[in-house]
Amino acid sequence: MSKLYRCRGLVLPILLLLSAGALGQETTVTGRVVQLETGEALPGATIKVKGTTMGAAANTEGRFTVTLPNQPHSTLVVSFLGFKTRELSVSPGADVTIALEEDVLKLSEVVVTGLASSVAKRNLANAVSTVSAQELVAAPSQTLDRALTGKFAGVNVSQNTGAPGGGINVDLRGTSTIEGVTQPLYVVDGVIINNAANQSGIDLVTAATGAGSANPQGQPTNRVADLNPNEIETIEVLKGSSAAAIYGAKASNGVVIITTKQGTPGKTRIDVSQQIGFNSLLKKIGSRRFTAETAEESYGAVGRQIFEQSGGQFIDYEEVLYGEEGFLNETSVSARGGSDRTQFYLSGLLRDEDGIIKNTGYQKYGGRLNLNHKISNRVKVDAFLNFVRSESNRGITGNDNTNTTFGFSLGFTPSFYDIRPRNGAYPDHRFNPSNPLHTRDLLINNELVSRTLGSVRLHWNLLVQSKQSLDFIVQSGVDFYSQENKVVSPPELQYERSASLPGTSLLGESESLNSNLYFNLAHTLAMGNNTTFNTSAGVQFENANLNNILNEAHGLIVTQTNVDQAASINAYQNRVISRERGFYAQEEINLNDRILLTAGVRGDASSSNGDTGKYFFYPKAAASIRLSQYGVLSGLASELKLRGAYGETGNLPIPNAKFTSLLPTNIGGRAGLLPATRQGNPDLRPERTKELEAGFDAALLNEHLSLNFTYYRQNISDLLLFPTLPPSSGFIDKVVNGGKMRTHGVEATLGVTPVRSRGFTWTANLNFYKTSSEITQLEVPAFNKGGFAPFLGTFRIQEGWSPTTIVGADVDAQGNPIPLGDETPDFQMSLNNRLNFKDFELSFLWDWKKGGDVINLGALITDFGGTTENFDAIKIVQPDGSVATARILAFVRRTGTSAFIEDGSYFKLREVSLSYNVPRSAVHRLLGGQLSYLKLGVSGRNLLMIADYTGYDPEVSQFGNVSIGRSVDTIPYPSSRSLYFNVAFGL
């Protein structure tokens, strides 16, 4: 490693020795770039001379001057984000006006294809999905990752819980690992950021860990949630290894490339957006209505007595506990502008959102400053700075071994039993260890995060000639955040009073520092016959430091919350330090915008590997051919492209897994150390994904119809597994590379523009996605993963099976587990419509998931509590006169696991937005003509869900962002629907 770091100092001196070539005899052309429909200038538009490396950018008035080769005619290629690229033949000395038309199909959109390269989407050889700023914020979202739901084919975005700021899972192209990292790599303005999810410690109150699973169950927030969706210009999703291979050993789960908004030359423009809204419970699961007889049947004589004393009342506890109208307020302000040499983008956000449960919510505020400065015609510097502070309060929900969480407690609270406060005091619960209303009012589960993201990029044109250029790009970035988690369970709570040391206080403190440093060279060579070679190469260094400290205190003094005000105090610490380094080289050949050929390789070494000095190599190759440029289907298709690609990526081992940890102990009053229960493995290596994809892109019927189709096939080897070791080893398990898996699927996007006229435009996009996986080789005995006890439902990792297969206690005649379901959906679809009629805009997004089974243990909880809404219809009277249900009997008899498994299909109205653009004539009369636009609107999120699932929402994961075993429901924080009223204006 030290040799590589010393080599960094040699890069810049070598580059300084390169000489710049002299320009040949040249002339110029001037002009202006405008919008076709409005005639307004397009400042920042790019103008290039075809077949050369010459070019310029339009100034604040849309004007430009471009140097031309010394020849009679040249072709200008003019592009601007969101508009169709146009080519125009010009003569030296001409002054031209170039009008660009809006690009509905985004074929002219520039897509990142490497660490220092990009290509127009029409030439792209990989399946890359993009979403614009307008599509991203059509309906307000708590976090960025939630806003991605339903926007792409091949991308499954699902919530783990409905809690404000709760965790979100983003899955690209299905299951690609068993025990490895599951989330994609996030790159913001060229810098890799941390997307960790740190636990709060709430499991120490609920005793959730220890219920048959070591997976933490606190539903923490992913740190990508810190980003402000309003600040984002575009998002590109590299779903497959063929596109993501250039990112190497951390890219097997795909790459999400985020580009934030930049300044533009011209007068400073200020944009203000204000949202006010409400959250409400999406769905009620209902509660049983009792009679005196059924009250006694479930709760004995005391139940009948309480029922009769209450007069047979029915209390809707879902309304009492989940019925808050969560108020939302979001203010977003941004300013952008600058000169031809310096541009800036400045933004600020303030968001305050209450949950549907009292004392829960999510607050976030932050700001961003992006600066772009042209030092000279050859040197440009970009600087990015982002600060955000967020706070969430999520209550206590989900799995529980103490019956303290809201869902468990309500499950044992009959509707006739009044546990609401009397004279300011909460009664103890007769049928449960906790009164959920008392717990709601006193328990604290708070998370506070402060985060700073910053980077600087230097772009230096070392060589500028008419036919070639050489650019040196260096970028350095830092990602630092501190996270404080505070959980306080006061001693006066009912369940605490029965503890040996009543009152619990937990204080968790995490600090994470990630740094990146990249050196890149990019060479462009324009040959004759419009052939262009783009060569790029570079080196990359990444450091990550994480320090977690958890202080646990029991026996709190009444009215005190600090961890030092307790009878018993324990402290835990976990530190992770990792170092990665890599290099890459890539070549792209563009043959007259007809054929694109790409090849590249990435080499990575990491401190997480067993051999820290060994480089693992990840090649890639891709090709595309635009058949439409050869006249194929010329009467039908304006664009027709075939593409194919191959690539390899990796998934690094868990940091420190190669070591056997030492745990503190006390022997005879002396401090000591004991080996942990997981044995280290010094031979660990990354998982490797090899992927082949093929597909086509077509634009038909004068671009009223577009179709994109992709088939992919992944072969994953060196799967990271945790096989159980024999007791004689002294360990429970060990991390090994021990298996292979195959994943394949199809993605399709159909775009339709049924109407496109001057006053009315209607566009619709339909996304379809289907994937499946199979364990093809397992070098360890088959095992269960995820879930709780096998008889409650778990997931089977067995050769020849899907890794997401659900099994239980049911076995065949040979004693082998019987497949009972699969959490992988049959398919997923989404339909996004956008209608523009004069000054009105309407958009709505439907999201459909077919199949995908869920282990619904929430229904078992309410069955045991006798509160399931249809309990009287499903109850089974036992010989002794007691009553049970099929789920209860399956639990008691340790068989019949299928009783817990339900179909997780759903159909959701994810987003709706209706807005009105006040006519300019009216706007200009307001505030003395200071307003440039005024937009009024109403929008909603999750307004409708159609599902047969009996729980609150089939979109759930008790264990958070795991690859296997997500679909387990133990009554999380329920999902909510949101309605917003908004106004936006510009100055």
Secondary structure, 3 states (H helix, E strand, C coil): CHHHHHHHHHHHHHHHCCCCCCCCCEEEEEEEEEECCCCCECCCCEEEECCCCCEEECCCCCEEEEEEECCCCEEEEEECCCECCEEEEECCCCEEEEEECECCCCCCCEEECCCCCEEEHHHCCCCEEEEEHHHHCCCCCCCHHHHCCCCCCCEEEEECCCCCCCCEEEEECCCCCCCCCCCCEEEECCEECCCCCCCCCCHHHHCCCCCCCCCCCCCCCCHHHHCCHHHEEEEEEECCHHHHHHHHHHCCCCEEEEEECCCCCEEEEEEEEEEEEEEEECCCCCCCCCCHHHHHHHHHHHHHHHHHHCCCCCCCHHHHHHCCCEEEEEEEEEEEEECCCEEEEEEEEEEEEECCCCCCEEEEEEEEEEEEEECCCCEEEEEEEEEEEEEEECCCCCCCCCCCCHHHHHHCCCCCCCCCCECCECCCCCCCCCCHHHHHHHCEEEEEEEEEEEEEEEEEEEEECCCEEEEEEEEEEEEEEEEEEEEEECCCCHHHHCCCCCCEEEEEEEEEEEEEEEEEEEEEEECHHHEEEEEEEEEEEEEEEEEEEEEEEEEECCCCCCCCCEEEEEEEEEEEEEEEEEEEEEEEEEECCCEEEEEEEEEEEECCCCCCCCCEEEEEEEEEEEHHHHCCCCCCEEEEEEEEEEEEEEECCCCCCCCCCEEEEEECCEEEEEECCEECCCCCCCEEEEEEEEEEEEEECCCCEEEEEEEEEEEEECCEECCECCHHHCCCEECEECEEEEEEEEEEEEEEEEEECCCEEEEEEEEEEEEEEEEEEECCCCEEECCCCHHHCEEEECCCCCCCEEECCCECCCCCECCCEECCCCEEEEEEEEEEECCEEEEEEEEEEECCEEEECHHHHHHHHCCCCCHHHHCEECCCCCEECHHHHHHHHCCCHHHHEEECCEEEEEEEEEEEECCHHHHCCHHHHCCCEEEEEEEEEEEEEECCCCCCCCCCCCCCCCCCCCCEECCCCCCEEEEEEEEEEEC
